[in-house]
Amino acid sequence: MGKARLLVVEDDFDISNMLKIYFISQGYDVDTAPRGEVALEKTRQVMPHLIVLDIMLPDIDGYEVCKRLRTNTRTSHIPVIFLTQKDERSDRLQGLELGADDYITKPFDIEELRLRVQNAIARAERESLTDAQSGLPSGRLIEDQLRRLIREKDWVLMDIRINHYDPFKDVYGFIAANDVLRFCGMLLGEVLDTLGSDNDFIGHAGGDNFIVITGFEKSKEVRDRLKERFGEAVQSHYNFMDRQQGFLMAPDENGAPTKFPLMTLSVGAVSPRTHSFADIREITELAADARRQDLQG
């Protein structure tokens, strides 16, 4: 997997900077936020794999930050470890009731915190809660959303795939390819921030395949915006020559040099307004069929 991303939410600069330096030395990507509102905004911009969250913050407290994360469909899966000077049983219970994954009290043992962070991220991946590359919900969390959909209406599920991703990976390598996956996840979030709502869902089904669930009314605009924005922005992941010629040369399945177009998105959309579903398997199958038709079109 690529580097796991941590967000440290702490208003004490010395502690925040110490944690950033330490976890970077342990191979993590680390960002920091001195206030709760800043943390929520950064979480919307780049999905972290885990948040280390101080309870005592200068604007909104860590409890409120955790509550907002848990009530937003797109951020409810992110593991949270509370970091606080308090050691009262009632404070620990309040944090756990809000859905925190762990709780550590200052002054803390940095090695203990590292192990708690490591275990929480590993647990989320092991239980198929998050994708190791993007940090987005995967596996079981996607299935949970699909089961919820069966009982509701006015939704649209989009099956999204990055076309020509494998040839790009063959030529540019897995690190560049992982950057494209993270970019795609960020783009999905940006578009839904603009056009969607807190009830929208973004999932990473694996590899080059993503899932978006949004409201029916804005779904066509979301779909069109995603395809347009991706087609424009993904070009920055290619070198100058490939961008200019509009394709790259990569071996086909037989090893012969072949022209492959630059990456685009194909999007298949299904809704109870346009389809009938007996179970979640039919939702995913029909969405995949629609996505394949979009690619052929």
FENFEN-V936195 format. One record per run of one state. SS is the DSSP state (H for helix, E for strand, - for the rest). FROM is the first residue (numbers start at 1). LEN is the number of residues. Records with the same first field share a line. If there is no record, write none. Layout:
SS = FROM-LEN + FROM-LEN
This chain:
- = 1-4 + 10-3 + 26-3 + 34-2 + 46-4 + 55-7 + 72-7 + 85-4 + 98-4 + 106-4 + 127-3 + 131-6 + 138-1 + 150-5 + 164-1 + 173-1 + 196-5 + 207-2 + 216-3 + 238-2 + 246-1 + 252-5 + 262-2 + 272-8 + 297-1
E = 5-5 + 29-5 + 50-5 + 79-6 + 102-4 + 130-1 + 137-1 + 155-9 + 201-6 + 209-7 + 247-5 + 257-5 + 264-8
H = 13-13 + 36-10 + 62-10 + 89-9 + 110-17 + 139-11 + 165-8 + 174-22 + 219-19 + 240-6 + 280-17
